């Protein structure tokens, strides 16, 4: 069962990661266009705001993919001194803590998202972007992070119960 959840999660995170990378590429392209426009004396009014939304959305949506691939920043100054079992316990605790934090963000983010959908609020800029568009990446990104932390926690529990280091589970969870 866990392998099925992990496989589905991997496909979703990879697709969302590609979307995130595409958003970063698009932001870079439009910022280059803005530089050219400013140089020629024709600055735009929409590129700066749009690039902020693209960068923020890319960061929020790409976080779970980054965690899944273990490409995030981590400090192992103390953890590397633990026994393998101690590391598993430490990563189980941090996975549960990460999951709890992400669930808290999802809960508050969901309430805020429903509120801005109901009220139809927009950004206070000339673009008047509906706030649900800017808030949705936060909720989706943290749901994906919650699932990734859940998978890591399950893998650690399995490893702790079996007593073997990786037991065919991959390297997931060494965050």
DOBA-815898 format. One record per residue (C-alpha): residue number from 0; x, y negated, z negated. Coordinates in steps of 0.1 Angstrom, whole numbers. Example, Ala and Ser with C-alpha at 12.3 -4.5 7.8 and 13.67 -1.06 7.14 Angstrom:
{k 0 X 123 Y 45 Z -78}
{k 1 X 137 Y 11 Z -71}
***
This chain:
{k 0 X 0 Y 0 Z 0}
{k 1 X 28 Y -24 Z -9}
{k 2 X 46 Y -17 Z 23}
{k 3 X 14 Y -26 Z 43}
{k 4 X 10 Y -59 Z 24}
{k 5 X 47 Y -66 Z 28}
{k 6 X 45 Y -59 Z 66}
{k 7 X 15 Y -81 Z 71}
{k 8 X 30 Y -108 Z 49}
{k 9 X 62 Y -106 Z 70}
{k 10 X 43 Y -111 Z 102}
{k 11 X 23 Y -140 Z 88}
{k 12 X 54 Y -157 Z 73}
{k 13 X 73 Y -152 Z 106}
{k 14 X 45 Y -168 Z 126}
{k 15 X 42 Y -197 Z 102}
{k 16 X 80 Y -200 Z 101}
{k 17 X 80 Y -204 Z 139}
{k 18 X 53 Y -230 Z 136}
{k 19 X 74 Y -248 Z 110}
{k 20 X 105 Y -247 Z 131}
{k 21 X 85 Y -260 Z 161}
{k 22 X 72 Y -289 Z 139}
{k 23 X 108 Y -298 Z 130}
{k 24 X 118 Y -297 Z 166}
{k 25 X 89 Y -319 Z 177}
{k 26 X 97 Y -343 Z 149}
{k 27 X 133 Y -345 Z 161}
{k 28 X 122 Y -352 Z 197}
{k 29 X 97 Y -379 Z 188}
{k 30 X 122 Y -396 Z 165}
{k 31 X 146 Y -396 Z 194}
{k 32 X 119 Y -412 Z 215}
{k 33 X 114 Y -438 Z 188}
{k 34 X 151 Y -446 Z 188}
{k 35 X 150 Y -452 Z 226}
{k 36 X 118 Y -472 Z 223}
{k 37 X 133 Y -495 Z 196}
{k 38 X 165 Y -499 Z 216}
{k 39 X 145 Y -510 Z 246}
{k 40 X 125 Y -534 Z 224}
{k 41 X 93 Y -514 Z 224}
{k 42 X 89 Y -497 Z 190}
{k 43 X 59 Y -475 Z 184}
{k 44 X 35 Y -477 Z 155}
{k 45 X 28 Y -440 Z 152}
{k 46 X 60 Y -420 Z 154}
{k 47 X 74 Y -428 Z 120}
{k 48 X 41 Y -417 Z 103}
{k 49 X 37 Y -386 Z 125}
{k 50 X 73 Y -375 Z 119}
{k 51 X 68 Y -377 Z 81}
{k 52 X 37 Y -355 Z 84}
{k 53 X 56 Y -330 Z 106}
{k 54 X 86 Y -328 Z 83}
{k 55 X 64 Y -324 Z 52}
{k 56 X 42 Y -298 Z 68}
{k 57 X 72 Y -279 Z 81}
{k 58 X 88 Y -278 Z 47}
{k 59 X 56 Y -267 Z 29}
{k 60 X 47 Y -241 Z 55}
{k 61 X 82 Y -228 Z 60}
{k 62 X 90 Y -223 Z 23}
{k 63 X 76 Y -187 Z 21}
{k 64 X 94 Y -176 Z 52}
{k 65 X 127 Y -190 Z 37}
{k 66 X 120 Y -172 Z 4}
{k 67 X 111 Y -140 Z 22}
{k 68 X 144 Y -141 Z 41}
{k 69 X 163 Y -152 Z 10}
{k 70 X 177 Y -182 Z 27}
{k 71 X 168 Y -207 Z 0}
{k 72 X 193 Y -222 Z -24}
{k 73 X 200 Y -202 Z -56}
{k 74 X 225 Y -204 Z -83}
{k 75 X 238 Y -171 Z -95}
{k 76 X 264 Y -183 Z -120}
{k 77 X 248 Y -163 Z -149}
{k 78 X 227 Y -137 Z -130}
{k 79 X 258 Y -121 Z -113}
{k 80 X 271 Y -113 Z -147}
{k 81 X 240 Y -92 Z -156}
{k 82 X 238 Y -55 Z -151}
{k 83 X 217 Y -44 Z -121}
{k 84 X 188 Y -36 Z -145}
{k 85 X 192 Y -70 Z -161}
{k 86 X 191 Y -87 Z -127}
{k 87 X 159 Y -68 Z -119}
{k 88 X 143 Y -80 Z -151}
{k 89 X 155 Y -115 Z -146}
{k 90 X 141 Y -116 Z -110}
{k 91 X 109 Y -100 Z -121}
{k 92 X 105 Y -128 Z -147}
{k 93 X 113 Y -155 Z -122}
{k 94 X 90 Y -140 Z -96}
{k 95 X 61 Y -140 Z -121}
{k 96 X 70 Y -175 Z -131}
{k 97 X 72 Y -186 Z -95}
{k 98 X 39 Y -169 Z -88}
{k 99 X 22 Y -187 Z -118}
{k 100 X 36 Y -221 Z -107}
{k 101 X 24 Y -216 Z -71}
{k 102 X -11 Y -205 Z -83}
{k 103 X -13 Y -237 Z -103}
{k 104 X -4 Y -258 Z -72}
{k 105 X -29 Y -238 Z -51}
{k 106 X -57 Y -243 Z -77}
{k 107 X -51 Y -281 Z -79}
{k 108 X -44 Y -284 Z -42}
{k 109 X -76 Y -266 Z -33}
{k 110 X -97 Y -289 Z -55}
{k 111 X -80 Y -319 Z -39}
{k 112 X -85 Y -304 Z -4}
{k 113 X -122 Y -298 Z -9}
{k 114 X -125 Y -334 Z -23}
{k 115 X -109 Y -350 Z 8}
{k 116 X -129 Y -329 Z 31}
{k 117 X -161 Y -339 Z 13}
{k 118 X -153 Y -376 Z 11}
{k 119 X -138 Y -378 Z 46}
{k 120 X -108 Y -398 Z 32}
{k 121 X -81 Y -409 Z 56}
{k 122 X -46 Y -422 Z 53}
{k 123 X -44 Y -460 Z 46}
{k 124 X -25 Y -466 Z 78}
{k 125 X -34 Y -476 Z 112}
{k 126 X -36 Y -440 Z 123}
{k 127 X -63 Y -432 Z 98}
{k 128 X -53 Y -395 Z 97}
{k 129 X -78 Y -373 Z 78}
{k 130 X -63 Y -364 Z 45}
{k 131 X -73 Y -328 Z 48}
{k 132 X -48 Y -325 Z 77}
{k 133 X -20 Y -337 Z 54}
{k 134 X -32 Y -317 Z 24}
{k 135 X -38 Y -283 Z 41}
{k 136 X -1 Y -274 Z 46}
{k 137 X 4 Y -277 Z 8}
{k 138 X -24 Y -252 Z 0}
{k 139 X -15 Y -228 Z 28}
{k 140 X 22 Y -230 Z 20}
{k 141 X 18 Y -223 Z -17}
{k 142 X -7 Y -194 Z -10}
{k 143 X 21 Y -179 Z 11}
{k 144 X 46 Y -185 Z -16}
{k 145 X 24 Y -169 Z -42}
{k 146 X 20 Y -138 Z -20}
{k 147 X 58 Y -136 Z -15}
{k 148 X 65 Y -139 Z -52}
{k 149 X 39 Y -112 Z -58}
{k 150 X 57 Y -89 Z -34}
{k 151 X 90 Y -96 Z -50}
{k 152 X 75 Y -89 Z -85}
{k 153 X 60 Y -56 Z -73}
{k 154 X 93 Y -45 Z -58}
{k 155 X 111 Y -52 Z -90}
{k 156 X 86 Y -33 Z -111}
{k 157 X 90 Y -3 Z -87}
{k 158 X 128 Y -5 Z -90}
{k 159 X 127 Y -8 Z -127}
{k 160 X 104 Y 22 Z -130}
{k 161 X 124 Y 43 Z -106}
{k 162 X 158 Y 33 Z -121}
{k 163 X 174 Y 31 Z -86}
{k 164 X 189 Y -2 Z -73}
{k 165 X 170 Y -7 Z -40}
{k 166 X 151 Y 25 Z -34}
{k 167 X 144 Y 17 Z 2}
{k 168 X 126 Y -16 Z -6}
{k 169 X 151 Y -38 Z 12}
{k 170 X 168 Y -67 Z -5}
{k 171 X 136 Y -86 Z -13}
{k 172 X 134 Y -103 Z -46}
{k 173 X 169 Y -114 Z -52}
{k 174 X 159 Y -150 Z -54}
***
